[in-house]
Amino acid sequence: MKTYCFALDLHDDPGLIEEYKRYHKPENVWPEVLQCIRAKGVVSQEIYLAGNRMVMILEATDDFDFDAKAAADSASPEMRKWEELMWKFQKPLPHARPGEKWVRMQKISEVR
């Protein structure tokens, strides 16, 4: 099992942030989106929020492939609609590459 961590900002608007949180309640996430998330080796995904900064923890199988996941997401009309809708709320981090949403974070410490 591999663990990845990503960061992304939301627009700093309390109303938009609350709407984004509603979309991400388990009963509100589109079933097709959940299927896409799980389809290519994602075991679990958690999103945390502090102010307007989000952190996503992704646990995936050892053979997880980011390119295969991205291709599957791009091939899904529902996933493309979901991602387009989420851009209403999200904004890239200042150091994100053009078109990059979630920026993969570097692990700098681990205590066990």
C-alpha positions as MATLAB code, in Angstrom:
seq = 'MKTYCFALDLHDDPGLIEEYKRYHKPENVWPEVLQCIRAKGVVSQEIYLAGNRMVMILEATDDFDFDAKAAADSASPEMRKWEELMWKFQKPLPHARPGEKWVRMQKISEVR';
ca = [
       0.000    0.000    0.000;
       1.231    3.486   -0.904;
       0.137    6.790    0.612;
       0.142   10.095   -1.246;
      -0.682   13.587   -0.029;
      -1.918   16.485   -2.168;
      -2.866   20.127   -1.546;
      -5.274   22.514   -3.252;
      -6.965   25.770   -2.313;
     -10.601   26.760   -2.440;
     -11.692   30.290   -3.258;
     -11.744   32.139    0.044;
     -15.524   32.556    0.113;
     -17.428   31.036    3.063;
     -20.537   30.344    0.971;
     -18.584   28.543   -1.742;
     -16.634   26.560    0.851;
     -19.859   25.372    2.492;
     -21.284   24.401   -0.897;
     -18.089   22.474   -1.709;
     -18.343   20.639    1.618;
     -21.964   19.698    0.843;
     -20.934   18.222   -2.500;
     -18.368   16.061   -0.695;
     -20.679   14.545    1.889;
     -20.755   10.792    1.220;
     -24.408   10.853    0.182;
     -23.829   13.713   -2.293;
     -20.790   12.510   -4.237;
     -21.974   11.185   -7.573;
     -21.828    7.364   -7.731;
     -19.932    7.535  -11.044;
     -17.271    9.693   -9.384;
     -16.888    7.192   -6.552;
     -16.574    4.416   -9.116;
     -13.836    6.326  -10.978;
     -11.956    7.021   -7.768;
     -11.902    3.329   -6.852;
     -11.434    1.897  -10.354;
      -7.666    2.195  -10.788;
      -6.185    1.182   -7.451;
      -7.354    3.853   -5.020;
      -8.174    2.146   -1.732;
      -9.189    5.245    0.223;
      -9.288    8.992   -0.202;
      -9.737   11.589    2.525;
      -9.936   15.370    2.162;
      -9.209   17.742    5.045;
      -9.852   21.480    5.154;
      -8.158   24.308    7.099;
      -9.459   27.739    6.137;
      -9.469   27.478    2.362;
      -6.519   25.043    2.081;
      -7.343   21.402    1.425;
      -5.187   18.346    1.908;
      -6.062   15.014    0.318;
      -4.667   11.727    1.627;
      -4.780    8.989   -0.975;
      -4.050    5.369   -0.189;
      -3.501    3.163   -3.206;
      -2.342   -0.293   -4.149;
       1.369   -0.834   -4.753;
       0.788   -0.980   -8.510;
      -1.138    2.326   -8.599;
      -0.325    4.372  -11.697;
      -1.118    8.105  -11.833;
      -1.147    8.134  -15.645;
      -3.637    5.237  -15.827;
      -5.837    6.975  -13.249;
      -5.719   10.264  -15.188;
      -6.580    8.472  -18.442;
      -9.540    6.697  -16.829;
     -10.790    9.981  -15.347;
     -10.479   11.721  -18.727;
     -12.413    8.913  -20.407;
     -15.351    9.289  -18.012;
     -17.921   11.955  -19.019;
     -19.249   12.062  -15.430;
     -15.785   12.553  -13.960;
     -15.077   15.350  -16.449;
     -18.383   17.042  -15.477;
     -17.563   16.664  -11.773;
     -14.090   18.139  -12.200;
     -15.476   21.031  -14.247;
     -18.053   21.713  -11.533;
     -15.399   21.568   -8.795;
     -13.339   24.282  -10.545;
     -16.093   26.672   -9.468;
     -14.791   26.224   -5.924;
     -11.127   25.354   -6.400;
      -8.129   27.435   -7.303;
      -4.613   26.217   -7.956;
      -1.821   26.730   -5.492;
       0.464   29.642   -6.433;
       3.267   27.266   -7.460;
       1.052   24.795   -9.390;
       1.889   24.067  -13.004;
      -0.608   25.369  -15.593;
      -3.755   23.222  -15.481;
      -2.615   21.398  -12.328;
      -5.216   21.047   -9.608;
      -4.091   18.905   -6.719;
      -0.363   19.385   -6.126;
       1.460   16.339   -4.807;
       3.148   17.110   -1.516;
       6.614   15.947   -0.515;
       6.890   13.860    2.650;
       9.527   15.438    4.865;
       9.005   13.577    8.116;
       7.580   10.378    9.519;
       7.308    9.246   13.128;
       6.305    5.687   13.973;
];
